[in-house]
Amino acid sequence: MAYKDEYEVARLLVGPEARAAAESVGGPGARATWHLHPPLLQALGMGGKLRVPAGVGRPVMRLMTAGRRLRGTPFDPFGRTEVRRLERALVAEYRAAIATVAANLSAGNLDEAVDLAASAMDVRGYERLKLERGGAFREGLERRLAAFA
């Protein structure tokens, strides 16, 4: 389960790869516009994406990139959202499941162990999609763990 939270999106947007991608499309010195839909705006009822010129948004994104150290702490401004709470819970559940699998691993259940370990890769996407996939992962995890009880 990889996190692609607000801090990671900010890091990706200000990284050299993003600038190179913009220049490969628009030529040297190309000006990019980011189309963002932060969860805060969704909560306020804003349905569409926010267009932010990269030149304006870059300082904010740099600040957010530096703020990634707040991830998982009580000071994380994004940590109380439903998606972030789910992510933290799923990581703990996944680690517990892997410990159970490791303690009960045999040649007879190796395929099930690999299937369970790989199932975490299905938990991706943003907001609503991640919530849906996280719920499906949880149900599947319980079912898969039955082979190791």
N, CA, C and O atoms as a GROMACS GRO file, in nm:
protein
  596
    1MET      N    1   0.085  -0.117   0.000
    1MET     CA    2   0.000   0.000   0.000
    1MET      C    3   0.089   0.123   0.000
    1MET      O    4   0.154   0.154   0.100
    2ALA      N    5   0.091   0.190  -0.109
    2ALA     CA    6   0.170   0.313  -0.119
    2ALA      C    7   0.080   0.433  -0.096
    2ALA      O    8  -0.034   0.437  -0.142
    3TYR      N    9   0.132   0.527  -0.025
    3TYR     CA   10   0.056   0.650  -0.002
    3TYR      C   11   0.079   0.744  -0.119
    3TYR      O   12   0.193   0.767  -0.159
    4LYS      N   13  -0.027   0.797  -0.172
    4LYS     CA   14  -0.016   0.906  -0.269
    4LYS      C   15  -0.108   1.014  -0.215
    4LYS      O   16  -0.212   1.046  -0.271
    5ASP      N   17  -0.064   1.070  -0.104
    5ASP     CA   18  -0.144   1.171  -0.036
    5ASP      C   19  -0.107   1.310  -0.086
    5ASP      O   20  -0.034   1.325  -0.184
    6GLU      N   21  -0.158   1.410  -0.018
    6GLU     CA   22  -0.137   1.549  -0.059
    6GLU      C   23   0.011   1.584  -0.062
    6GLU      O   24   0.055   1.659  -0.149
    7TYR      N   25   0.088   1.531   0.032
    7TYR     CA   26   0.230   1.561   0.037
    7TYR      C   27   0.304   1.499  -0.082
    7TYR      O   28   0.393   1.562  -0.140
    8GLU      N   29   0.266   1.378  -0.118
    8GLU     CA   30   0.331   1.312  -0.230
    8GLU      C   31   0.294   1.378  -0.363
    8GLU      O   32   0.379   1.393  -0.450
    9VAL      N   33   0.169   1.418  -0.378
    9VAL     CA   34   0.128   1.490  -0.499
    9VAL      C   35   0.207   1.619  -0.512
    9VAL      O   36   0.253   1.654  -0.620
   10ALA      N   37   0.223   1.690  -0.401
   10ALA     CA   38   0.301   1.815  -0.403
   10ALA      C   39   0.445   1.786  -0.444
   10ALA      O   40   0.501   1.860  -0.526
   11ARG      N   41   0.505   1.682  -0.391
   11ARG     CA   42   0.643   1.647  -0.426
   11ARG      C   43   0.655   1.616  -0.576
   11ARG      O   44   0.750   1.658  -0.641
   12LEU      N   45   0.559   1.542  -0.627
   12LEU     CA   46   0.562   1.508  -0.769
   12LEU      C   47   0.546   1.630  -0.858
   12LEU      O   48   0.608   1.639  -0.964
   13LEU      N   49   0.462   1.725  -0.816
   13LEU     CA   50   0.437   1.844  -0.899
   13LEU      C   51   0.556   1.938  -0.905
   13LEU      O   52   0.575   2.006  -1.006
   14VAL      N   53   0.637   1.945  -0.800
   14VAL     CA   54   0.751   2.037  -0.801
   14VAL      C   55   0.882   1.968  -0.837
   14VAL      O   56   0.986   2.034  -0.845
   15GLY      N   57   0.878   1.840  -0.860
   15GLY     CA   58   1.000   1.766  -0.893
   15GLY      C   59   1.048   1.795  -1.034
   15GLY      O   60   0.972   1.845  -1.117
   16PRO      N   61   1.173   1.764  -1.060
   16PRO     CA   62   1.230   1.789  -1.193
   16PRO      C   63   1.160   1.711  -1.304
   16PRO      O   64   1.158   1.755  -1.419
   17GLU      N   65   1.104   1.596  -1.270
   17GLU     CA   66   1.034   1.516  -1.371
   17GLU      C   67   0.911   1.589  -1.423
   17GLU      O   68   0.881   1.582  -1.542
   18ALA      N   69   0.840   1.660  -1.335
   18ALA     CA   70   0.720   1.733  -1.377
   18ALA      C   71   0.757   1.847  -1.470
   18ALA      O   72   0.689   1.870  -1.571
   19ARG      N   73   0.863   1.919  -1.437
   19ARG     CA   74   0.907   2.029  -1.524
   19ARG      C   75   0.952   1.975  -1.660
   19ARG      O   76   0.920   2.033  -1.764
   20ALA      N   77   1.026   1.864  -1.659
   20ALA     CA   78   1.071   1.803  -1.784
   20ALA      C   79   0.952   1.757  -1.867
   20ALA      O   80   0.953   1.770  -1.990
   21ALA      N   81   0.850   1.701  -1.802
   21ALA     CA   82   0.731   1.657  -1.875
   21ALA      C   83   0.659   1.774  -1.938
   21ALA      O   84   0.614   1.765  -2.052
   22ALA      N   85   0.648   1.886  -1.866
   22ALA     CA   86   0.582   2.005  -1.922
   22ALA      C   87   0.660   2.058  -2.041
   22ALA      O   88   0.601   2.098  -2.141
   23GLU      N   89   0.792   2.059  -2.030
   23GLU     CA   90   0.874   2.110  -2.141
   23GLU      C   91   0.874   2.015  -2.259
   23GLU      O   92   0.887   2.059  -2.373
   24SER      N   93   0.858   1.885  -2.235
   24SER     CA   94   0.853   1.791  -2.347
   24SER      C   95   0.725   1.809  -2.428
   24SER      O   96   0.721   1.780  -2.547
   25VAL      N   97   0.620   1.857  -2.362
   25VAL     CA   98   0.492   1.880  -2.430
   25VAL      C   99   0.486   2.020  -2.489
   25VAL      O  100   0.449   2.037  -2.605
   26GLY      N  101   0.523   2.120  -2.410
   26GLY     CA  102   0.506   2.259  -2.452
   26GLY      C  103   0.632   2.329  -2.497
   26GLY      O  104   0.627   2.446  -2.536
   27GLY      N  105   0.746   2.261  -2.492
   27GLY     CA  106   0.871   2.322  -2.531
   27GLY      C  107   0.940   2.388  -2.412
   27GLY      O  108   0.882   2.398  -2.304
   28PRO      N  109   1.064   2.434  -2.434
   28PRO     CA  110   1.139   2.498  -2.325
   28PRO      C  111   1.065   2.620  -2.270
   28PRO      O  112   1.010   2.701  -2.345
   29GLY      N  113   1.064   2.631  -2.139
   29GLY     CA  114   0.997   2.744  -2.075
   29GLY      C  115   0.845   2.734  -2.073
   29GLY      O  116   0.777   2.833  -2.045
   30ALA      N  117   0.793   2.617  -2.103
   30ALA     CA  118   0.647   2.599  -2.106
   30ALA      C  119   0.586   2.630  -1.970
   30ALA      O  120   0.643   2.598  -1.866
   31ARG      N  121   0.470   2.692  -1.973
   31ARG     CA  122   0.397   2.723  -1.850
   31ARG      C  123   0.286   2.621  -1.832
   31ARG      O  124   0.198   2.606  -1.917
   32ALA      N  125   0.291   2.554  -1.721
   32ALA     CA  126   0.192   2.449  -1.694
   32ALA      C  127   0.080   2.505  -1.606
   32ALA      O  128   0.099   2.600  -1.531
   33THR      N  129  -0.035   2.444  -1.618
   33THR     CA  130  -0.148   2.472  -1.529
   33THR      C  131  -0.190   2.340  -1.467
   33THR      O  132  -0.214   2.242  -1.537
   34TRP      N  133  -0.197   2.338  -1.336
   34TRP     CA  134  -0.238   2.218  -1.265
   34TRP      C  135  -0.388   2.222  -1.243
   34TRP      O  136  -0.444   2.326  -1.210
   35HIS      N  137  -0.451   2.109  -1.261
   35HIS     CA  138  -0.595   2.094  -1.236
   35HIS      C  139  -0.609   2.010  -1.110
   35HIS      O  140  -0.592   1.888  -1.114
   36LEU      N  141  -0.639   2.075  -0.999
   36LEU     CA  142  -0.641   2.009  -0.869
   36LEU      C  143  -0.782   2.005  -0.812
   36LEU      O  144  -0.864   2.093  -0.838
   37HIS      N  145  -0.808   1.902  -0.735
   37HIS     CA  146  -0.937   1.891  -0.667
   37HIS      C  147  -0.912   1.844  -0.524
   37HIS      O  148  -0.938   1.729  -0.491
   38PRO      N  149  -0.863   1.934  -0.440
   38PRO     CA  150  -0.832   1.895  -0.302
   38PRO      C  151  -0.956   1.853  -0.225
   38PRO      O  152  -1.064   1.908  -0.245
   39PRO      N  153  -0.941   1.755  -0.136
   39PRO     CA  154  -1.055   1.708  -0.057
   39PRO      C  155  -1.124   1.819   0.022
   39PRO      O  156  -1.246   1.813   0.042
   40LEU      N  157  -1.049   1.918   0.065
   40LEU     CA  158  -1.110   2.029   0.139
   40LEU      C  159  -1.215   2.100   0.054
   40LEU      O  160  -1.322   2.133   0.104
   41LEU      N  161  -1.184   2.122  -0.073
   41LEU     CA  162  -1.281   2.187  -0.161
   41LEU      C  163  -1.400   2.096  -0.189
   41LEU      O  164  -1.513   2.144  -0.204
   42GLN      N  165  -1.376   1.966  -0.195
   42GLN     CA  166  -1.487   1.872  -0.213
   42GLN      C  167  -1.581   1.881  -0.093
   42GLN      O  168  -1.703   1.881  -0.108
   43ALA      N  169  -1.523   1.888   0.026
   43ALA     CA  170  -1.604   1.896   0.148
   43ALA      C  171  -1.686   2.025   0.152
   43ALA      O  172  -1.794   2.028   0.211
   44LEU      N  173  -1.635   2.129   0.089
   44LEU     CA  174  -1.707   2.256   0.084
   44LEU      C  175  -1.810   2.260  -0.029
   44LEU      O  176  -1.878   2.361  -0.047
   45GLY      N  177  -1.820   2.151  -0.105
   45GLY     CA  178  -1.920   2.141  -0.210
   45GLY      C  179  -1.873   2.182  -0.348
   45GLY      O  180  -1.954   2.190  -0.440
   46MET      N  181  -1.744   2.208  -0.365
   46MET     CA  182  -1.693   2.246  -0.497
   46MET      C  183  -1.681   2.121  -0.582
   46MET      O  184  -1.605   2.029  -0.549
   47GLY      N  185  -1.755   2.117  -0.690
   47GLY     CA  186  -1.759   1.997  -0.772
   47GLY      C  187  -1.649   1.985  -0.874
   47GLY      O  188  -1.604   1.874  -0.902
   48GLY      N  189  -1.603   2.096  -0.929
   48GLY     CA  190  -1.502   2.091  -1.034
   48GLY      C  191  -1.362   2.105  -0.982
   48GLY      O  192  -1.339   2.129  -0.863
   49LYS      N  193  -1.268   2.089  -1.074
   49LYS     CA  194  -1.128   2.103  -1.038
   49LYS      C  195  -1.088   2.250  -1.039
   49LYS      O  196  -1.147   2.332  -1.110
   50LEU      N  197  -0.987   2.280  -0.961
   50LEU     CA  198  -0.934   2.415  -0.950
   50LEU      C  199  -0.813   2.426  -1.042
   50LEU      O  200  -0.721   2.345  -1.035
   51ARG      N  201  -0.815   2.526  -1.129
   51ARG     CA  202  -0.701   2.548  -1.220
   51ARG      C  203  -0.601   2.640  -1.150
   51ARG      O  204  -0.633   2.752  -1.113
   52VAL      N  205  -0.479   2.589  -1.134
   52VAL     CA  206  -0.375   2.665  -1.066
   52VAL      C  207  -0.254   2.674  -1.157
   52VAL      O  208  -0.195   2.571  -1.192
   53PRO      N  209  -0.214   2.795  -1.198
   53PRO     CA  210  -0.090   2.808  -1.276
   53PRO      C  211   0.027   2.757  -1.192
   53PRO      O  212   0.038   2.788  -1.074
   54ALA      N  213   0.114   2.678  -1.254
   54ALA     CA  214   0.225   2.618  -1.181
   54ALA      C  215   0.312   2.724  -1.115
   54ALA      O  216   0.364   2.702  -1.005
   55GLY      N  217   0.329   2.837  -1.179
   55GLY     CA  218   0.411   2.944  -1.120
   55GLY      C  219   0.354   2.996  -0.991
   55GLY      O  220   0.428   3.036  -0.902
   56VAL      N  221   0.223   2.997  -0.979
   56VAL     CA  222   0.157   3.042  -0.856
   56VAL      C  223   0.155   2.930  -0.752
   56VAL      O  224   0.178   2.955  -0.634
   57GLY      N  225   0.129   2.810  -0.796
   57GLY     CA  226   0.114   2.698  -0.704
   57GLY      C  227   0.244   2.638  -0.654
   57GLY      O  228   0.247   2.574  -0.549
   58ARG      N  229   0.352   2.658  -0.729
   58ARG     CA  230   0.480   2.596  -0.692
   58ARG      C  231   0.526   2.630  -0.550
   58ARG      O  232   0.567   2.538  -0.478
   59PRO      N  233   0.522   2.756  -0.505
   59PRO     CA  234   0.564   2.784  -0.366
   59PRO      C  235   0.479   2.711  -0.261
   59PRO      O  236   0.532   2.664  -0.160
   60VAL      N  237   0.351   2.702  -0.286
   60VAL     CA  238   0.263   2.630  -0.193
   60VAL      C  239   0.299   2.481  -0.192
   60VAL      O  240   0.303   2.419  -0.086
   61MET      N  241   0.324   2.426  -0.310
   61MET     CA  242   0.357   2.284  -0.319
   61MET      C  243   0.492   2.256  -0.254
   61MET      O  244   0.510   2.150  -0.193
   62ARG      N  245   0.587   2.348  -0.266
   62ARG     CA  246   0.716   2.329  -0.198
   62ARG      C  247   0.697   2.327  -0.046
   62ARG      O  248   0.758   2.246   0.024
   63LEU      N  249   0.612   2.414   0.002
   63LEU     CA  250   0.582   2.418   0.145
   63LEU      C  251   0.516   2.286   0.188
   63LEU      O  252   0.549   2.232   0.294
   64MET      N  253   0.424   2.237   0.107
   64MET     CA  254   0.359   2.109   0.140
   64MET      C  255   0.458   1.994   0.135
   64MET      O  256   0.450   1.902   0.216
   65THR      N  257   0.551   1.999   0.040
   65THR     CA  258   0.653   1.895   0.032
   65THR      C  259   0.735   1.892   0.160
   65THR      O  260   0.765   1.785   0.213
   66ALA      N  261   0.771   2.009   0.210
   66ALA     CA  262   0.844   2.016   0.337
   66ALA      C  263   0.757   1.969   0.453
   66ALA      O  264   0.808   1.916   0.552
   67GLY      N  265   0.627   1.988   0.442
   67GLY     CA  266   0.534   1.949   0.547
   67GLY      C  267   0.509   1.800   0.556
   67GLY      O  268   0.436   1.755   0.645
   68ARG      N  269   0.567   1.723   0.465
   68ARG     CA  270   0.543   1.578   0.467
   68ARG      C  271   0.589   1.514   0.598
   68ARG      O  272   0.546   1.405   0.633
   69ARG      N  273   0.678   1.583   0.668
   69ARG     CA  274   0.723   1.532   0.798
   69ARG      C  275   0.609   1.526   0.899
   69ARG      O  276   0.619   1.457   1.001
   70LEU      N  277   0.503   1.597   0.871
   70LEU     CA  278   0.385   1.596   0.959
   70LEU      C  279   0.300   1.471   0.939
   70LEU      O  280   0.215   1.439   1.023
   71ARG      N  281   0.322   1.402   0.828
   71ARG     CA  282   0.240   1.284   0.794
   71ARG      C  283   0.240   1.185   0.911
   71ARG      O  284   0.345   1.145   0.961
   72GLY      N  285   0.121   1.148   0.952
   72GLY     CA  286   0.106   1.050   1.058
   72GLY      C  287   0.118   1.105   1.199
   72GLY      O  288   0.105   1.030   1.296
   73THR      N  289   0.143   1.234   1.212
   73THR     CA  290   0.152   1.294   1.345
   73THR      C  291   0.020   1.362   1.379
   73THR      O  292  -0.065   1.379   1.291
   74PRO      N  293   0.000   1.398   1.504
   74PRO     CA  294  -0.122   1.470   1.541
   74PRO      C  295  -0.133   1.608   1.474
   74PRO      O  296  -0.240   1.669   1.474
   75PHE      N  297  -0.023   1.657   1.419
   75PHE     CA  298  -0.022   1.789   1.357
   75PHE      C  299  -0.050   1.786   1.207
   75PHE      O  300  -0.052   1.890   1.141
   76ASP      N  301  -0.073   1.667   1.153
   76ASP     CA  302  -0.102   1.652   1.010
   76ASP      C  303  -0.240   1.709   0.980
   76ASP      O  304  -0.340   1.654   1.027
   77PRO      N  305  -0.249   1.818   0.902
   77PRO     CA  306  -0.380   1.877   0.875
   77PRO      C  307  -0.471   1.787   0.791
   77PRO      O  308  -0.593   1.806   0.790
   78PHE      N  309  -0.414   1.691   0.721
   78PHE     CA  310  -0.493   1.602   0.636
   78PHE      C  311  -0.520   1.468   0.704
   78PHE      O  312  -0.596   1.386   0.652
   79GLY      N  313  -0.458   1.444   0.819
   79GLY     CA  314  -0.462   1.313   0.884
   79GLY      C  315  -0.596   1.272   0.941
   79GLY      O  316  -0.616   1.154   0.972
   80ARG      N  317  -0.687   1.365   0.956
   80ARG     CA  318  -0.816   1.331   1.017
   80ARG      C  319  -0.923   1.296   0.914
   80ARG      O  320  -1.036   1.263   0.951
   81THR      N  321  -0.889   1.305   0.787
   81THR     CA  322  -0.989   1.273   0.685
   81THR      C  323  -1.019   1.123   0.688
   81THR      O  324  -0.939   1.044   0.737
   82GLU      N  325  -1.133   1.088   0.637
   82GLU     CA  326  -1.175   0.948   0.637
   82GLU      C  327  -1.075   0.859   0.562
   82GLU      O  328  -1.045   0.748   0.606
   83VAL      N  329  -1.024   0.909   0.451
   83VAL     CA  330  -0.931   0.830   0.371
   83VAL      C  331  -0.801   0.806   0.447
   83VAL      O  332  -0.750   0.694   0.446
   84ARG      N  333  -0.747   0.907   0.512
   84ARG     CA  334  -0.621   0.891   0.585
   84ARG      C  335  -0.639   0.797   0.705
   84ARG      O  336  -0.550   0.717   0.735
   85ARG      N  337  -0.753   0.807   0.773
   85ARG     CA  338  -0.778   0.715   0.884
   85ARG      C  339  -0.787   0.571   0.832
   85ARG      O  340  -0.734   0.479   0.895
   86LEU      N  341  -0.853   0.552   0.718
   86LEU     CA  342  -0.863   0.419   0.659
   86LEU      C  343  -0.724   0.367   0.622
   86LEU      O  344  -0.692   0.252   0.651
   87GLU      N  345  -0.642   0.451   0.560
   87GLU     CA  346  -0.508   0.408   0.521
   87GLU      C  347  -0.428   0.359   0.642
   87GLU      O  348  -0.365   0.254   0.636
   88ARG      N  349  -0.430   0.435   0.749
   88ARG     CA  350  -0.355   0.396   0.868
   88ARG      C  351  -0.409   0.264   0.925
   88ARG      O  352  -0.331   0.177   0.965
   89ALA      N  353  -0.539   0.249   0.928
   89ALA     CA  354  -0.599   0.125   0.980
   89ALA      C  355  -0.563   0.006   0.891
   89ALA      O  356  -0.531  -0.101   0.942
   90LEU      N  357  -0.567   0.026   0.760
   90LEU     CA  358  -0.537  -0.085   0.669
   90LEU      C  359  -0.392  -0.128   0.679
   90LEU      O  360  -0.362  -0.247   0.669
   91VAL      N  361  -0.301  -0.034   0.700
   91VAL     CA  362  -0.160  -0.070   0.716
   91VAL      C  363  -0.144  -0.160   0.838
   91VAL      O  364  -0.074  -0.261   0.832
   92ALA      N  365  -0.207  -0.123   0.948
   92ALA     CA  366  -0.199  -0.205   1.070
   92ALA      C  367  -0.261  -0.343   1.048
   92ALA      O  368  -0.205  -0.444   1.091
   93GLU      N  369  -0.376  -0.347   0.982
   93GLU     CA  370  -0.442  -0.475   0.956
   93GLU      C  371  -0.359  -0.562   0.863
   93GLU      O  372  -0.350  -0.684   0.882
   94TYR      N  373  -0.298  -0.501   0.763
   94TYR     CA  374  -0.215  -0.574   0.668
   94TYR      C  375  -0.092  -0.633   0.738
   94TYR      O  376  -0.057  -0.748   0.717
   95ARG      N  377  -0.028  -0.552   0.821
   95ARG     CA  378   0.090  -0.602   0.895
   95ARG      C  379   0.052  -0.719   0.985
   95ARG      O  380   0.126  -0.817   0.994
   96ALA      N  381  -0.061  -0.709   1.052
   96ALA     CA  382  -0.107  -0.819   1.138
   96ALA      C  383  -0.136  -0.943   1.055
   96ALA      O  384  -0.104  -1.055   1.096
   97ALA      N  385  -0.195  -0.924   0.939
   97ALA     CA  386  -0.225  -1.038   0.851
   97ALA      C  387  -0.097  -1.104   0.802
   97ALA      O  388  -0.089  -1.227   0.799
   98ILE      N  389   0.001  -1.026   0.765
   98ILE     CA  390   0.129  -1.081   0.718
   98ILE      C  391   0.198  -1.158   0.831
   98ILE      O  392   0.258  -1.262   0.807
   99ALA      N  393   0.189  -1.107   0.953
   99ALA     CA  394   0.246  -1.178   1.068
   99ALA      C  395   0.177  -1.313   1.087
   99ALA      O  396   0.243  -1.413   1.116
  100THR      N  397   0.045  -1.316   1.072
  100THR     CA  398  -0.030  -1.442   1.084
  100THR      C  399   0.011  -1.538   0.973
  100THR      O  400   0.030  -1.657   0.998
  101VAL      N  401   0.024  -1.487   0.852
  101VAL     CA  402   0.064  -1.570   0.738
  101VAL      C  403   0.203  -1.627   0.763
  101VAL      O  404   0.226  -1.747   0.743
  102ALA      N  405   0.296  -1.542   0.805
  102ALA     CA  406   0.434  -1.588   0.827
  102ALA      C  407   0.440  -1.696   0.935
  102ALA      O  408   0.518  -1.790   0.924
  103ALA      N  409   0.358  -1.683   1.037
  103ALA     CA  410   0.358  -1.781   1.145
  103ALA      C  411   0.297  -1.915   1.103
  103ALA      O  412   0.327  -2.018   1.164
  104ASN      N  413   0.214  -1.914   1.001
  104ASN     CA  414   0.143  -2.035   0.959
  104ASN      C  415   0.175  -2.077   0.817
  104ASN      O  416   0.099  -2.154   0.757
  105LEU      N  417   0.283  -2.029   0.762
  105LEU     CA  418   0.318  -2.056   0.623
  105LEU      C  419   0.365  -2.200   0.604
  105LEU      O  420   0.442  -2.253   0.684
  106SER      N  421   0.317  -2.262   0.497
  106SER     CA  422   0.360  -2.397   0.462
  106SER      C  423   0.360  -2.407   0.310
  106SER      O  424   0.312  -2.318   0.241
  107ALA      N  425   0.414  -2.516   0.260
  107ALA     CA  426   0.415  -2.537   0.115
  107ALA      C  427   0.273  -2.546   0.061
  107ALA      O  428   0.247  -2.509  -0.054
  108GLY      N  429   0.182  -2.594   0.142
  108GLY     CA  430   0.044  -2.611   0.100
  108GLY      C  431  -0.035  -2.482   0.087
  108GLY      O  432  -0.134  -2.477   0.014
  109ASN      N  433   0.008  -2.377   0.157
  109ASN     CA  434  -0.068  -2.252   0.148
  109ASN      C  435   0.015  -2.136   0.091
  109ASN      O  436  -0.019  -2.019   0.110
  110LEU      N  437   0.123  -2.170   0.023
  110LEU     CA  438   0.211  -2.067  -0.033
  110LEU      C  439   0.139  -1.980  -0.135
  110LEU      O  440   0.155  -1.858  -0.135
  111ASP      N  441   0.059  -2.041  -0.223
  111ASP     CA  442  -0.014  -1.962  -0.323
  111ASP      C  443  -0.111  -1.864  -0.257
  111ASP      O  444  -0.124  -1.750  -0.301
  112GLU      N  445  -0.178  -1.910  -0.151
  112GLU     CA  446  -0.269  -1.821  -0.079
  112GLU      C  447  -0.193  -1.707  -0.011
  112GLU      O  448  -0.242  -1.595  -0.004
  113ALA      N  449  -0.073  -1.738   0.038
  113ALA     CA  450   0.009  -1.634   0.103
  113ALA      C  451   0.050  -1.527   0.003
  113ALA      O  452   0.045  -1.408   0.033
  114VAL      N  453   0.091  -1.569  -0.114
  114VAL     CA  454   0.131  -1.473  -0.218
  114VAL      C  455   0.010  -1.390  -0.261
  114VAL      O  456   0.022  -1.269  -0.280
  115ASP      N  457  -0.104  -1.454  -0.276
  115ASP     CA  458  -0.227  -1.384  -0.313
  115ASP      C  459  -0.264  -1.279  -0.208
  115ASP      O  460  -0.300  -1.167  -0.242
  116LEU      N  461  -0.255  -1.316  -0.081
  116LEU     CA  462  -0.287  -1.222   0.026
  116LEU      C  463  -0.189  -1.105   0.026
  116LEU      O  464  -0.230  -0.989   0.036
  117ALA      N  465  -0.061  -1.135   0.014
  117ALA     CA  466   0.040  -1.028   0.016
  117ALA      C  467   0.021  -0.932  -0.101
  117ALA      O  468   0.037  -0.811  -0.085
  118ALA      N  469  -0.013  -0.984  -0.217
  118ALA     CA  470  -0.030  -0.900  -0.336
  118ALA      C  471  -0.160  -0.821  -0.335
  118ALA      O  472  -0.173  -0.722  -0.406
  119SER      N  473  -0.256  -0.863  -0.256
  119SER     CA  474  -0.387  -0.798  -0.258
  119SER      C  475  -0.381  -0.652  -0.214
  119SER      O  476  -0.470  -0.574  -0.248
  120ALA      N  477  -0.280  -0.613  -0.139
  120ALA     CA  478  -0.266  -0.473  -0.096
  120ALA      C  479  -0.245  -0.379  -0.214
  120ALA      O  480  -0.273  -0.260  -0.204
  121MET      N  481  -0.196  -0.432  -0.324
  121MET     CA  482  -0.171  -0.348  -0.442
  121MET      C  483  -0.300  -0.296  -0.504
  121MET      O  484  -0.298  -0.203  -0.584
  122ASP      N  485  -0.412  -0.355  -0.467
  122ASP     CA  486  -0.541  -0.311  -0.521
  122ASP      C  487  -0.596  -0.187  -0.452
  122ASP      O  488  -0.693  -0.127  -0.500
  123VAL      N  489  -0.536  -0.148  -0.340
  123VAL     CA  490  -0.585  -0.032  -0.265
  123VAL      C  491  -0.514   0.092  -0.319
  123VAL      O  492  -0.406   0.128  -0.272
  124ARG      N  493  -0.575   0.154  -0.416
  124ARG     CA  494  -0.518   0.275  -0.476
  124ARG      C  495  -0.630   0.362  -0.528
  124ARG      O  496  -0.747   0.323  -0.529
  125GLY      N  497  -0.594   0.481  -0.570
  125GLY     CA  498  -0.693   0.576  -0.616
  125GLY      C  499  -0.708   0.689  -0.516
  125GLY      O  500  -0.639   0.692  -0.414
  126TYR      N  501  -0.797   0.780  -0.546
  126TYR     CA  502  -0.818   0.895  -0.460
  126TYR      C  503  -0.958   0.891  -0.400
  126TYR      O  504  -1.054   0.846  -0.463
  127GLU      N  505  -0.967   0.938  -0.280
  127GLU     CA  506  -1.091   0.961  -0.207
  127GLU      C  507  -1.192   0.847  -0.220
  127GLU      O  508  -1.168   0.738  -0.167
  128ARG      N  509  -1.303   0.870  -0.288
  128ARG     CA  510  -1.412   0.773  -0.294
  128ARG      C  511  -1.363   0.638  -0.345
  128ARG      O  512  -1.399   0.534  -0.292
  129LEU      N  513  -1.280   0.641  -0.448
  129LEU     CA  514  -1.230   0.517  -0.506
  129LEU      C  515  -1.145   0.440  -0.406
  129LEU      O  516  -1.156   0.318  -0.394
  130LYS      N  517  -1.060   0.511  -0.333
  130LYS     CA  518  -0.975   0.445  -0.233
  130LYS      C  519  -1.060   0.389  -0.119
  130LYS      O  520  -1.030   0.281  -0.067
  131LEU      N  521  -1.164   0.460  -0.080
  131LEU     CA  522  -1.254   0.410   0.025
  131LEU      C  523  -1.321   0.280  -0.019
  131LEU      O  524  -1.330   0.185   0.058
  132GLU      N  525  -1.367   0.276  -0.143
  132GLU     CA  526  -1.432   0.155  -0.196
  132GLU      C  527  -1.334   0.040  -0.201
  132GLU      O  528  -1.364  -0.071  -0.157
  133ARG      N  529  -1.216   0.066  -0.257
  133ARG     CA  530  -1.117  -0.041  -0.271
  133ARG      C  531  -1.063  -0.085  -0.136
  133ARG      O  532  -1.031  -0.203  -0.116
  134GLY      N  533  -1.053   0.008  -0.042
  134GLY     CA  534  -1.010  -0.028   0.093
  134GLY      C  535  -1.110  -0.120   0.160
  134GLY      O  536  -1.071  -0.215   0.228
  135GLY      N  537  -1.239  -0.093   0.142
  135GLY     CA  538  -1.342  -0.180   0.197
  135GLY      C  539  -1.338  -0.319   0.135
  135GLY      O  540  -1.351  -0.420   0.205
  136ALA      N  541  -1.319  -0.325   0.004
  136ALA     CA  542  -1.309  -0.454  -0.064
  136ALA      C  543  -1.184  -0.530  -0.018
  136ALA      O  544  -1.189  -0.652  -0.002
  137PHE      N  545  -1.074  -0.458   0.002
  137PHE     CA  546  -0.952  -0.520   0.051
  137PHE      C  547  -0.974  -0.582   0.189
  137PHE      O  548  -0.931  -0.694   0.215
  138ARG      N  549  -1.042  -0.508   0.275
  138ARG     CA  550  -1.070  -0.557   0.411
  138ARG      C  551  -1.151  -0.686   0.407
  138ARG      O  552  -1.119  -0.782   0.477
  139GLU      N  553  -1.256  -0.689   0.324
  139GLU     CA  554  -1.338  -0.810   0.312
  139GLU      C  555  -1.256  -0.926   0.259
  139GLU      O  556  -1.265  -1.038   0.310
  140GLY      N  557  -1.176  -0.899   0.156
  140GLY     CA  558  -1.093  -1.004   0.099
  140GLY      C  559  -0.986  -1.053   0.194
  140GLY      O  560  -0.951  -1.171   0.195
  141LEU      N  561  -0.934  -0.962   0.275
  141LEU     CA  562  -0.830  -0.999   0.372
  141LEU      C  563  -0.886  -1.098   0.474
  141LEU      O  564  -0.820  -1.197   0.507
  142GLU      N  565  -1.005  -1.072   0.524
  142GLU     CA  566  -1.068  -1.163   0.619
  142GLU      C  567  -1.089  -1.301   0.556
  142GLU      O  568  -1.063  -1.404   0.619
  143ARG      N  569  -1.135  -1.301   0.432
  143ARG     CA  570  -1.160  -1.428   0.362
  143ARG      C  571  -1.028  -1.503   0.339
  143ARG      O  572  -1.021  -1.624   0.360
  144ARG      N  573  -0.925  -1.432   0.296
  144ARG     CA  574  -0.796  -1.495   0.267
  144ARG      C  575  -0.728  -1.547   0.394
  144ARG      O  576  -0.659  -1.649   0.390
  145LEU      N  577  -0.747  -1.477   0.505
  145LEU     CA  578  -0.684  -1.519   0.631
  145LEU      C  579  -0.739  -1.651   0.682
  145LEU      O  580  -0.673  -1.719   0.761
  146ALA      N  581  -0.857  -1.689   0.637
  146ALA     CA  582  -0.917  -1.815   0.681
  146ALA      C  583  -0.828  -1.934   0.646
  146ALA      O  584  -0.831  -2.035   0.716
  147ALA      N  585  -0.749  -1.923   0.540
  147ALA     CA  586  -0.660  -2.032   0.500
  147ALA      C  587  -0.544  -2.051   0.597
  147ALA      O  588  -0.474  -2.152   0.592
  148PHE      N  589  -0.524  -1.955   0.686
  148PHE     CA  590  -0.410  -1.960   0.777
  148PHE      C  591  -0.450  -1.976   0.924
  148PHE      O  592  -0.365  -1.970   1.012
  149ALA      N  593  -0.576  -1.997   0.948
  149ALA     CA  594  -0.624  -2.009   1.087
  149ALA      C  595  -0.602  -2.148   1.142
  149ALA      O  596  -0.636  -2.176   1.257
   0.00000   0.00000   0.00000
